[in-house]
Amino acid sequence: MSKRIKITELGIIKCPHGGIAQLKGKSSTPNQVCGGVPTMNMQDLPGVPISSCKKGINRCTVISSATSACCETNIKAAGVNPSVDAVSVKTNNGSTMTISDPDKYLLNSNLVKTL
């Protein structure tokens, strides 16, 4: 099985100005875990606060949108799509965010479990 990027509550998503999305405690499915950590769903990302953005005016304060190339279909969770292969995460001012150290989050799809 190929490796896929899964965003968990321990994931680090940064704006280009050094701000970091505060994912801890934001998963809508805390019983769905990857490596023992709750996974984030596409629906969880918009509205997540961003701290420490160093842009002078119009700072990044919140994730405004997230899109994905695909979502995991073999994981059953009512009404949510696990955030897999996220390709675009945008802030309130339109800046594109990046997943920091993505190699840390390359996990086999079968590691996602529902407790």
C-alpha positions in Angstrom: 0.0 0.0 0.0 1.4 3.4 -0.9 2.1 6.0 1.7 -0.3 8.9 2.1 -0.2 12.2 4.0 -2.6 12.3 6.9 -2.9 15.5 8.9 -3.3 14.8 12.6 -3.8 17.1 15.6 0.0 17.1 16.0 0.5 18.2 12.4 2.3 21.5 11.8 0.8 23.7 9.1 2.5 27.1 8.6 1.7 30.3 6.8 4.5 31.9 4.8 5.0 34.4 7.6 5.8 31.9 10.3 2.3 31.5 11.7 1.2 28.0 12.9 -2.2 26.5 12.8 -3.4 25.4 16.2 -4.8 21.9 15.4 -4.8 20.3 18.9 -8.3 19.6 20.0 -9.9 20.5 16.7 -10.7 17.1 15.3 -14.4 16.4 15.0 -13.7 12.6 15.2 -11.3 12.2 18.2 -11.9 8.4 18.1 -10.4 8.2 14.6 -6.7 8.0 15.1 -3.5 7.6 13.2 -0.5 6.6 15.3 -2.6 7.2 18.4 -3.3 10.8 17.5 -6.8 12.1 16.3 -6.9 12.8 12.5 -8.1 16.1 11.1 -10.9 16.0 8.6 -11.3 18.5 5.7 -14.3 20.0 7.5 -12.2 20.6 10.6 -9.6 22.8 9.0 -11.6 26.0 8.1 -11.8 28.1 11.3 -8.7 26.7 12.9 -6.8 29.7 14.5 -3.3 30.6 13.4 -0.8 32.0 15.9 2.5 33.9 15.6 2.0 35.2 12.1 4.6 37.9 11.6 3.0 39.7 8.6 2.8 43.3 9.5 -0.7 44.3 8.2 -3.5 41.8 7.5 -2.0 39.0 9.5 -3.0 35.3 9.0 -5.3 34.6 11.9 -7.4 31.6 10.8 -7.6 28.9 8.1 -10.2 29.9 5.7 -10.3 26.9 3.3 -8.8 23.6 2.6 -9.0 21.4 -0.6 -7.8 17.9 -1.1 -6.8 15.9 -4.1 -8.6 12.9 -2.6 -10.0 11.8 0.7 -9.7 8.4 2.3 -12.8 6.3 1.3 -12.1 3.1 3.2 -12.4 4.9 6.6 -16.0 5.0 7.8 -16.9 8.1 9.7 -20.3 9.7 9.5 -20.3 12.9 7.4 -16.6 13.6 7.4 -13.7 13.2 5.0 -10.3 12.4 6.5 -7.8 15.0 5.4 -5.6 13.0 3.1 -3.2 14.4 0.4 -4.2 18.0 1.3 -3.1 20.1 -1.7 -4.2 23.6 -0.6 -4.8 25.2 2.7 -5.5 29.0 2.7 -5.5 31.6 5.4 -8.0 34.4 5.9 -5.8 36.7 3.8 -5.4 34.2 0.9 -1.9 33.1 1.8 -1.1 29.4 1.0 -0.1 27.4 4.0 2.4 24.4 3.9 2.7 21.2 5.9 6.0 21.5 7.8 8.2 18.4 7.6 5.8 16.3 5.5 7.9 13.2 5.8 6.9 13.0 9.5 3.3 12.6 8.4 3.7 10.0 5.7 1.9 7.0 7.2 0.3 3.9 5.6 -3.4 4.2 5.1 -4.1 1.2 7.2 -2.7 3.0 10.3 -5.9 5.1 10.6 -8.2 3.3 13.1 -11.5 4.1 14.8 -11.4 3.5 18.6 
